[in-house]
Amino acid sequence: MDGNTATLKLRQSGFKTPIIALTANALDPHTAKSEALKRGFTEYLNKPLDRRILVENLRRLRETSANAESN
C-alpha cells in the first residue's frame, strides 16, 4: 500500500494525528503539495530533505496539537 492510500484509509477511519508526506516526486512542488493536502496529509516535504525545515514542521505540528488538546 502506498502512502496516499494509507493516509486516505487512516483519515476515513478517524485518525487525526498529523501525517507528513515525504517524497522525491518530480512534479511541480506547489501542485504536489496541494494534492497531498487534499488527500489528507498534514504537511508535504520534498527530498532531499532540509533538516531545518523538518524540525520547523515538527515543532509547529506539536504546538498545534498541544493547542488543540488544551481547547
C-alpha positions in Angstrom: 0.0 0.0 0.0 1.4 3.4 -0.9 1.4 6.5 1.4 -1.5 8.1 -0.4 -3.8 5.1 0.1 -2.6 4.5 3.7 -3.3 8.2 4.5 -6.8 8.1 2.9 -7.7 4.9 4.8 -6.4 6.4 8.1 -8.3 9.6 7.7 -11.5 7.7 6.7 -11.2 5.7 9.9 -11.0 8.9 12.0 -7.2 9.0 12.6 -6.4 12.6 13.4 -2.6 12.5 14.2 -0.6 14.7 11.8 0.9 12.8 8.8 3.8 14.3 6.8 4.3 13.3 3.2 8.0 12.9 2.4 8.6 12.4 -1.3 11.0 12.6 -4.1 8.1 13.4 -6.5 9.3 15.2 -9.7 6.0 17.1 -10.1 5.8 20.8 -9.5 6.2 21.2 -5.7 3.2 23.5 -5.3 0.9 21.2 -7.3 2.2 18.1 -5.4 1.8 19.8 -2.0 -1.8 20.9 -2.9 -2.6 17.3 -4.0 -1.1 15.8 -0.8 -3.0 18.1 1.4 -6.3 17.3 -0.4 -5.5 13.6 0.2 -5.3 14.1 4.0 -1.6 14.7 4.6 -1.0 17.4 7.2 2.2 18.6 5.5 4.3 17.9 2.4 8.1 17.9 2.3 10.4 17.2 -0.7 13.6 15.2 -0.9 16.4 15.9 -0.5 15.2 16.8 3.0 16.3 20.0 4.6 16.6 19.0 8.3 15.9 22.6 9.4 12.5 22.6 7.6 11.6 19.1 9.0 12.3 20.3 12.5 10.3 23.5 12.0 7.4 21.5 10.7 7.6 19.0 13.7 7.7 21.9 16.2 4.7 23.6 14.5 2.7 20.4 14.4 3.5 19.7 18.1 2.3 23.2 19.1 -0.8 22.9 17.0 -1.6 19.5 18.6 -0.9 20.8 22.1 -3.2 23.8 21.5 -6.0 21.6 20.1 -5.8 19.4 23.2 -6.0 22.3 25.6 -9.2 23.7 24.0 
